[in-house]
């Protein structure tokens, strides 16, 4: 639960600051907007 809360906090901070997030996906590092990441997490 603590890890989930920490990730949510980081996503919120990046949304507020307008900064992208970088994640590891399919063996590559990709740039994702905080808004896109939040939308994907609410669909899952």
C-alpha positions in Angstrom: 0.0 0.0 0.0 2.9 2.4 0.8 4.4 1.8 -2.7 1.0 2.5 -4.4 0.6 5.7 -2.4 4.1 6.8 -3.3 3.5 6.3 -7.0 0.2 8.2 -6.9 2.0 11.1 -5.2 4.7 11.1 -7.9 2.1 11.1 -10.7 0.2 13.9 -9.0 3.4 16.0 -8.7 4.3 15.4 -12.4 0.8 16.4 -13.4 1.0 19.6 -11.4 4.5 20.5 -12.8 3.6 19.4 -16.4 6.6 17.0 -16.5 6.5 13.6 -18.2 7.3 10.3 -16.5 9.7 7.7 -17.8 8.8 4.1 -17.4 10.2 0.7 -18.5 7.9 -1.1 -21.0 8.7 -4.1 -23.2 12.4 -3.7 -22.7 12.5 0.0 -23.4 12.3 3.2 -21.5 9.4 5.3 -22.8 8.2 8.8 -22.0 4.6 9.0 -20.8 2.5 12.0 -19.7 1.3 11.9 -16.1 -2.3 12.3 -17.4 -1.9 9.3 -19.7 -0.5 7.2 -17.0 -3.3 8.1 -14.6 -6.0 7.3 -17.3 -4.4 3.9 -17.9 -4.3 3.1 -14.2 -8.0 3.9 -13.7 -9.0 1.6 -16.6 -7.1 -1.4 -15.2 
